[in-house]
Amino acid sequence: MSFFKSFFACLCAIVVSSVVLTLILLGIGAAMISSTTSTPSVSSNSVLYLSLEGSLEERNQNDIYAKLLSSENLTPSLEDILGSIKAAKTDDRIKGIYIKPGILASGYASLEEIRNALIDFKTSGKFIYSYSGTYTQGAYYVSSVADSVFLNPQGVLDFRGVAASSMFYKHLLDTLGVDMQVIKVGTYKSFTEQYSNDSMSAPNREQTEQMINSLWGSMLNDISQSRHISVDSLNNFADQMMAFQMPRMAVENKMVDALLYADEINSLIKSRLSIAAEESVPFISTTDYYANLEIDKTMASLSSQKVAVLYLVGEIDNGSTDGISSSKAISEINSIREDSTIKAVVLRVNSPGGSAYGAEQIWRAIEILKKDKPVVVSMGDYAASGGYYLSSGADYIYADNKTITGSIGVFSVIPNVSKLMDKVGVKHEVVKTNPYADVLANFTRPLDETEKNILQEHVAEVYDVFLTRCSDGRKMAKEDVEKIAEGRVWCGVDALNLGLVDKLGTLNDAVVYVAQLAHLNDNYSVVSYPEIKSPWEQLGELPHLGYEKMFHSEILTREKQILDQLQSLDIDQAMMPYSIEVR
């Protein structure tokens, strides 16, 4: 009898715990939904608050897991920022923009898009002020367009030039007894050097130096025009490690206009708005302001003539939940093609590449889409390797000056852990019917010469298809594409000169142009895809996505990404050589 009492007591405890957990989850869901639907209104004398802090993403996914795990306000997305600045330009309720930079991680192209949007905003005659205690180089680049740039009297302005670094794991892998067998096509296809080399190859160093010099030169020219400081002077300032100089030096060098405390910048804005000293400045964040435009966006979805913007962001089929799934991308493309209200399409590509097979499948879906509707690509921070592959067939390609693109090449990496197995005392035997029955399924032996030759021929064939796609899409001779391929990366401005893209411009430029191709004039609305999941849909994914979202805090994020890549890499990879972060 005591057994049954204990059993039913445990059963009741489990049921009660499950109910309580469900109620907690429902409460969290309700709280999240409430927080996403209660948006501050825009007053008649508002200032748009542009926070430049954290990691800048293309779109705001309304990620409830990120909100739960973050004690700070999340970084507004590029979509929020650009949409807010554009709308604020003609909104009489918005009197100006207050830029508040912090530690910002973003690609150069995204920063330039924000900067260009601010330059356009200034034509309205409204003010732009920037103030911070810490300006990273990227945040200062954006802020340099402001009417006035202010720094805290004890603040830091980091301005030191651009650097690209690479990590090499060959010695570690040799120590462990792991041999990463590399099969590749492309002299400059340097992604695999981290496994096979102890240092940069000469071709990799060459392309890296050209790329960062192009980025830095473009950045200096932009700042020079905004701040009226010569490029030579800016370079001289960068050589002096500005981050470790006294703040007054930034004023003396005219990089900032004055040193102020936070209360002083608030008083300055109040004076500009004719607000009494005891009143608060009516700031509204770009995220909240953009949310206030939801009615307009809802009306846009009902329009009979639409331009669709499809975001293709992240690595292609390389295991990340936040990357590009080729099957999902194709499904979105097919849905857009079948929607008769959508007359034209912009593909917003921000991808360093990934699976060559996945890129080919997306390319094919775009080819079919082009038969019904004009397709224009807008490149973000990266549209390299597989990202360029899927872009190459578009009717027209826009890139930013600072977009990293090209990297037309293919590789495969097959690990051999036989020495590691010997070190840890593990033996492995295979029984097979044919000589190569275990190839790519058995990493406990090295590839023999025949296998290497077969794989090299296979990779060369995939590369040849890649070249053909680029040749046909860009209407260039195949041999001319090959001269600028070989896995080499290019900045957008160089890609334009080489014929890899058609024009330098923003996402908005791409939207305007594709509407012209579809003969829509100004009679169209813009809708974004894929659709953002509701909080309830995200809660429904908790069992299988909760673990992934726990890494939003960036603890072990990079390590986890590397492990995911190694576990999920397709045999053929069209991946850009490295990533560059702005700090």
Secondary structure by P-SEA (a helix, b strand, c coil): caaaaaaaaaaaaaaaaaaaaaaaaaaaaaaaaaaaabbbbbccbbbbbbbbcccccccccccaaaaaaccccccccaaaaaaaaaaacccccccbbbbbbccccccaaaaaaaaaaaaaaacccbbbbbbcccccaaaaaaaccccbbbbcccbbbbbbbbbbbbbbcaaaaaaacccbbbbbcccccccccccccccccaaaaaaaaaaaaaaaaaaaaaaaaaacccaaaaaaaaaaccccccaaaaaaaccccccccaaaaaaaaaaaaccccccccccccaaaaaaaaaaaaaaaaaccbbbbbbbbcccccccccccccaaaaaaaaaaaaacccccbbbbbcccccccaaaaaaaaaaaaaaaacbbbbbbbccccccaaaaaaccccbbbbcccccccccccbbbbbbaaaaaaaabbbbbbbbccccccccccccccccaaaaaaaaaaaaaaaaaaaaaaaaaacccaaaaaaacccccccaaaaaaaccccccccaaaaaaaaaaaaccccccccccccccccaaaaaaaccccccccccccccaaaaaaaaaaaacccccccccccccccc
